[in-house]
Amino acid sequence: MRYNDANTYFKERFGHKMYKAAISLDVTCPNRDGTKGTGGCAFCSAGGSGEFASDKKKSVTEQIDEAVIRLSGKVKGETGYIAYFQSFTGTYCDPLYLRKSLEEASSHPKVEALAIGTRPDCLPEDILEVLKDISKKIPLMVELGLQTSDDRTAKSFGRGYETCEYIKAVSDLKKAGCEVITHIIFGLPGETLDEMMSSVRTAVEAGTDGIKFTCLYILKGTRYEKEWEEGRIEVLSMEEYFDIVEQAIDMLPSHVVVHRLTGDGPKSLLLAPMWTANKRNVVNYINKRFS
């Protein structure tokens, strides 16, 4: 691969392939409960990006067990699992609840690492203390939703925090012993190529250890749905998107791990771009273009 891909990284680090067991905590988001807004970011689905995760009403152990069963069909040979707290804002909760949940996940016999998705503005000192303690026991990856470094764009989709908070969060998390993975969206309304590359540059300069790219896709029930239907938002073609990704990859230092080149929204909610729904075709295109 032309980049430091996650599969190779995990095999070198853990000695075998790793799969993510997506699970949910009983949490919400400050962009939904009225603290900073309601309805979430303009692109975010009602499920808080956790449509592929398990039922939050079940215990962490039960959710991991269910995820392992779901993944069993594709697992071959020796493998390990990352317990991935995916839905909504994973650290937007009571510190004791977070500690109990992470400790339960870390004690599962098949789990070798943890990952938790959150926002940079949801990392107060008591939460950072929990993450610091857990990271001493098991590898802990914290995924931050930056999406863009342009505060004007971020305000337009209702992100609810400024980029300077992201930069501080990366520093705080690394001091706590966590590995940081940054999410970036290409194709946000009104953004230029230079602005998209600036987001990548910001993440690298802040010290991110990994990065997840995705194109903007339009999901049913989101605030972007109406704007797209009215023709006020255009989505990228597959070739346009990967042209941008290629430039972004060329900017990355060799130590930054690319955990995702593009995402795929749930097919039941996806409106556009429809090329993202054909995962096999996308994977074949990636392998051909970037190998």
C-alpha positions, 0 to 999 in steps of 0.5 A: 500500500502507498500508505500506512494502512491499519491492517498492516499496523495491527498485524505488526502491533498485535501479531494478527488481524484485528476486528472491531466489535461495535458496541454502544453506551447509554450516552447522547451528545451535547449537540443533541440534548440542548447543551450546545444544540439539538438534532446533532450535526447536519450530517449525523443520523438519528443513531449517532453513527452507531447503526452497526453497533449493538443495543445499548440496553444490553451489557457491554459483555453481551454486546461484545459476544454478539459482535463476535458472533456477527463477525465469525463468518469472516474471521479466519485464523488467529484474530483479536478484537477491539471493543469499539464504543461507537455510538454518539459521544462516548465520553459524554457521561459520568466518569464512574459509568465510563470506567465501569464500561471500559473495564468490563470491555477490557476484561473480555477474553477476546478483547485486546484493545479498546476504541472510543468515539467522542468529541474534543469538547467532552474530555474534562479532567475527570474523564481524562483521568479515567482514560489515563488509568485504562490506557495503562492496562490495555491499548486505548484509541480515542477517535475524535470527530474533527471533520474539518479545521475550518471553523466557518464550515464547522459552524454551518453544520453545527459542530459546536466547538472550535478547532483550538479545542481539538488541538488541545484535546489531542495533546491531553489525550496523548499525555494520558497515554491514549492513541488518537485517531481523527475523523475528517470529511471531504466534500462538506458544502462550500469547502475548497480543496485547499480547506480540505487539505488544511484539515489534514495538515491541522490533524498531523500538526496536532499530533494525531496517530491515525486518521479516518477519511470519509466522503460526505454522504446524505442520510435520511432524517438528517438536516442535510437531506432537505438541502440535498433534495433542494439541490443546495448540496452536491456530493462527490463522485467516486473519482473526485473523492479519491483524487482528494484522498490521494492528495491527502495521503501524500501529506501524511507522515509515514507514522500516521496510520490510515484507519479508513479511506472512506466510510459507508452509511447504512443502506437503509438510510443512504440517499447519496452518493450511491457509489458508497453502497457498493462496498466490493466495488469501492474496495476493488477500486481502492486496491487497484488505485493505491496498492 
